[in-house]
Amino acid sequence: MSRKNTLVFVGMLLLGGIIFWWSMRRVDSQQLQDSLKILNWGWIGVALGAMIVYLLLEAVIVKIMIDPKKGKISWYNAIRVPLVEQLGNGITPFSSGGQPMQLIALAQTGMDIGRASSVLLMKFVVYQSMIVVNFIFALIIGFQYLTTKLHQMTLIVVLGFIIHLIVVTVLLLVMYSPKVTHQLVELCLKPVRWFSEKRYQNWNGKAQDKIDNFHEESLRMGRDLKTLGKVIILTLLQLLFYYAIPYFILLALGQSHVKLIFVMSLHILIVMVISLFPIPGGAGGAEVGFSMIFSSFLPNAGALVLAMLIWRIITYYFGLFVGIIAFNIPVQRSKS
């Protein structure tokens, strides 16, 4: 990992420490101690297990999407891909580093970069599409709660949904209308031509090649409905495990009255809020969003801060640490 990324990694750990200190500064220490006493570590283990299953399911998706006819990827390398993605997502604004880090992980195995890019883009399209589907489901169940108790967050959540929808729409355009996409790329790059014809031709050529590769991979996946169906189902299942994590944390704190589907719906809304914060990992926005949405589920501020701390460790910091380990372990070269 580069020195710059290492500094960002350390910076995020320090920022997290500051946020947790700030969150706990007015919390009654007795409330925190009481919450720790009743904490059920078995349910915490289940919550952590849900995160691990989330990562393993993504590894299965990577394995399925790489066509065996053009070279297999080992389980070792397939598992490494979502782990380094967690690191990339966690240290870059808007989680923008996840895709490049996955690309690096696949390229290190010997896989062709063009094909790896196409596979990752297809995986990203399915993932984003399932996020949109889940969000619509969450709106049906949790929107009334959001508008009545947390109306100030409604606009942010809806804005997050619109952004994800635009991303999916653009990617689908690339998949099925490459001619239109080529024209849009040329239009967007036109200002570059005013300053440098050589740079314009270079950037335009690379962009057009990637569009064509992505289109070809899309057609291949579109013809293989069985594989596409598996990827969609596994992605949906993957997200369901992730969205269930706060439910297990609430159970660990003795809140047995909560309903799984409702809590999952609220977690989906939190994820939408996090996606709008430019700070890596949505730091600050994630903690505030969790506290605002789940405050009515817990008896006091001590329990709320503890729940938030456990949630952030499992869903964010755990990914950072396993990601940095995975990035630095040896890679198995394979034919592709």
N, C-alpha and C positions, 0 to 999 in steps of 0.2 A: 504494500500500500504506500502511496506517495506521501511525502512529508506534509503536503497541504491537507490531504485527507486524514492523516493522523492527527493533525492539529484540530481539524473539525470534529473528529471523534472525541478527543479529549475535551474540546469546548462544549460539546453536547452533554457530556457527563457532568461537567461543572455547571452548565446551565440547568440541567435537571436537578442537581443538588440545591441550587439557589431557589428554584421553583418549589421544591418540596419544603425547604426551610420557610419560604414565604407563606406557603399554605398552612404550615403547622404553627406559625408564630402566635396565633391567637387561640389555638386549640387547647382545651383543658387537658393537662397531662393525665389526669385520672380517667377521663373518658377514653383516651388512647390506650391506657393500661387495661382498662376493663374490656375494650374491644379485642386487644391482643389475647386476653385470657380466654375469651369464648371462641377465638378463631379456630375453625376446623381445618386442620392442615390437609386432611384427606380431600376436601373440596378444592383447596388450593392446588393440590396435585392434579386433580381432574382438569382445572382451568389451564394449568401448564401443559397437560397432556393434550388438550384441545388445540393449543398453539402448535405443538409438535406435529399433531396429525395434519393441521393446516399446511405446514411446510412439507411434510411427506407426500401429501396428496398433490402438491404442485410438482414434486419430483416425478410422481407417476405420470402427470400430464406431460412433462417434458419428454419422458421416455416414450410415451405413446405418440407424440407429435413428430418425433424424428423417424422418418420412414426407414424401416429395416432394409428395404431394397437398396438404399443409398448409403448404408453404413449405420451401425448400431452405436448407441451410447450406453456405457456401463451404468449400473445402478449407483456406483460410487460417484461418477461424474454427474449423473442426473440429480442426486441429492445435493451435490455441491452448488448447483445452479440457483435454487431458491434461497439458499443460505447467503450467498454473496449478493443476491438481489436485496435481501434485508439490509445488508450493510450499505449498499448503494442508495436505497430508499431513505435510510436513516440519517445519512450525512449530507443530503442535498435538498435544496428547496423544492417543494411540490413533489417530492419523491422522484425527481427527474433522473437520478443516477441509477435506478434499478435496472432499466433496460440495457444501458452500456455495460454495467457490471456483469449481467447475464451473458451478454455478447462476448465479453472478455473470457468468461468461464468456458463457454462453448468453443471459442477460438483456440484456447489453450489445449483442448482435447484433440485438435487437428481438424476440426470441422470447418468447412468452407464458410467464410464470413458472410457472403451473400445469402447462402442458404440458411445459415444460423439467424440472420436478421429477419428473413421471411418467416421462419418458424416462430421467433419471439414476437413478431408483430401480430401473427395470427393468434398466438396465445393471449396477447394483450387485448386484441379485439374481443375475444370470447370473455375474458376476465372483466373488461369494462362493460360489456353487454349484460353480464350477470349482475354486476353492481347496479346497473340501471333497473333491471328487473326486480332485484331485492329492494331497491329504494321505493319503487312504486308500491310494492307490498307493504313496506314500512309506513308509507304515507297513509295508506288505507287504515292501518291499525293504530299508529301513534300520532297522526297529525293533529287530532283533536286535543290530545294531551299537550302537544307542543304549542299550539295556538292559545290555549287557555292558561297554561302555567308558565310557558316560556316564549311568549309571543315575540320577544325581542330577537330570538334566534331563528324565527320562521324564514325571514328573508335570506339569511345566510345559508340555511339548509337548502332552500329552493334554488339559490344561485349555484350552490355546489352541484345540484342535480343537473341544472342547465349546462354547466361546463362539461360534466361527464357525458351528457347526451350529445353535445357538439363534438367531443372527441370521438365517440363511437360513429357518429354520422360521417365525419371526415375520413375515418379509417375504412368505413364501408364504401365510401366514394372511391378511395384508392383501390379497394378490392375489385369492385365491379365496373368502375368507369375510369380506366387508366387514361383514356384519351382526354377526358375532361380534367383529370388530375394533372396530366402533363401540361395542359394549357394554363392551369392555375399556378403551377410551379414557375413556368416561364414568366407569367405576369408578376408574380411576387419577386422574382429575381431581376426583373427589368432594371430597377434602380442600380443594381450592382454593375450592370453593363455600362452605365454612364461613366463609371470610374475606371473599370478594368474589364476589357473584353476577355482577356485570358482567364481571369478569376470567374467571370460569368460562365464561360464555356466549361470550366472545370467543375464548378458547383452544379450547374445544370446537368451535365453529363452524369455525375454521381447520383443526383436525385432521380433522374430518369431511369437509370439502371436499377436503383432500389425499388422504384415503383413497378417496373416490369417484373422483377424477381418476386415482389410481394404479390403481384397479380397472378403470376404463374403458380405460386404456392397456394394462393387462395382457391384457384381453380382445381388444383390437385386435392385440397382438403374438401372442397365442395362436392367433388365426385366421390370422395370416400366418406359417405354419410355415416357409416358405422363408427369410424374413428372420431369424426366431428361430434357425433352424439355422445360418445364416451367422454370426450373433453368437456362438453357442456355440462353433463351430469356431474363429473368429478369437480369441475370448477364451482358449481352450485353447492355441492357437498362441502367443498373446501371452505367456502365463505360462511356456510352455516356453522361450522365448527368455530370459526373465528368470531362470528357474531354472538355465539353462546357464552363466550368467556366471562363477561360481566355477571351473567346469571349464576355461574358457579361461585364467583367471588361473593355475591350477595348471600348465597347459601352458606358459604364459609363463615359469614358474619351473623348467621342465625336468622336470616330473613327468608324463612321457608314459605311465606305467603305469596312470594312473587311468582308471576307467570312467565314461563320460558319465552313464548312467542312475543309477548309485549316487551320484555327486556331486550330481546334480540332486535326488535324493531327500533327501539331507542338507540341501541348501539350502532345500527346502520346510519341513523341520523347524525351521530357523533362523528362517524367516519367521514361523512359529507362535510361537516364543519372543519375537520382537520385538514381536508384536501385544499381548503382555501387559504390556509396560513402559509406564507412563503418561508418561514423559518423551518429548517430541517426537522422532520418528525412532528411538525405542527406544534412544537414546544410552546407552552403557554396556552394556546387555543385548545389543545387536547385536554389539558387539566381543567381549564375553566368549563369547557363543554361537558366533561364528565361530571364535574361537581354540580353544575346547574341542572342537568338532566336527572341525575340519580340522588339528589339531595333529599327528595321526598320519600325515598325507599329506606333510608337509614335513620336511626334514632337520634344521632347527635353528630357534631362536627368531627369528633375523634374517629368515629366509625367511617365517616365519609372520606376523610383524608387517607385513612388506612386502605380503604377500598380503592381509591384513586391511585395510591402508591403501588399496590399489588398489580392493578390493571396495567399501569405504565411499564412496570418491570417485565411483565409477561408479554405484552403486545409490542413493546418498543425496545427496551434495553436488552432483553433476551436475544432478540434478533440481531442487535448490534454486535453482541459478544460472539454468538455462534457464527455470524457473518465474517468477523475478522479472523476467527480461527480457520474457517473454511477457505478464506482467501489466501491464507498463508500455508496451507497444507499442500503436499505434492499433487500434481495432476496426472491422471492416467491418460496417456495418449492413445487414441483409437482411430481406426480407419473411418472415413465418412464420405 
